Structures are given as C-alpha cells and as structure tokens.
Amino acid sequence: MSHDQNFKNLILDYPRQAIEFAAASEAARLDDQVRILPLREEQLKERLGERFRELDVPLLLEWPDGRRQALLFVFEE
C-alpha cells in the first residue's frame, strides 16, 4: 500500500480531525452538529482483474439547516 493511500485512509477514518489539521479555517466553522460524510471515488477498470485504485478523498459536510459543502483532499503519488 502506498503512502498516499495510507493518508487517504486516515482522512476517511478521522474526517473531522483531518479537517482540523489540514484546513483549520474550515474547521473553525464546524460544530458538533455538522455531519461529515466521506464519499468514495474510484477509477473505472478496463479489466476486472486490475487492482483497485482510489482517487481523491471528497468529504461532504451537511448542516442541520440543510446547507451542504464539499471539501476535497488531493494526494499525489
């Protein structure tokens, strides 16, 4: 497993802490009522036997009043 995949997994496992670490100004606007949903994204495969490749790490933020915002963490190999 590559280092960038490990970072992606950390963001998926700890999304609120990842936002606090990497996007402090965004984290300051979040309270405990904001729902953070990791969205999965993967490349299409030409053959079923090819290995899985996940791309970026999008997070969807939802407020109780219905507002929504997307945050995207991008890692390069």
C-alpha angles and dihedrals in degrees: 000000000000127000093246090054089053090053091048090052091050091053091049092048095043107024098157093049091047090055090048091051101042103026108030094164090055092045091055089065094053125091130182092273093064110102115218116202121186111220118210120227127180138169121255114254124225090203130027091230095062116107122260116265121191119197127198128347110245118186123195116212117202125188123205090247091061100260115141134194133177125221120192126200112197123196125185125208 
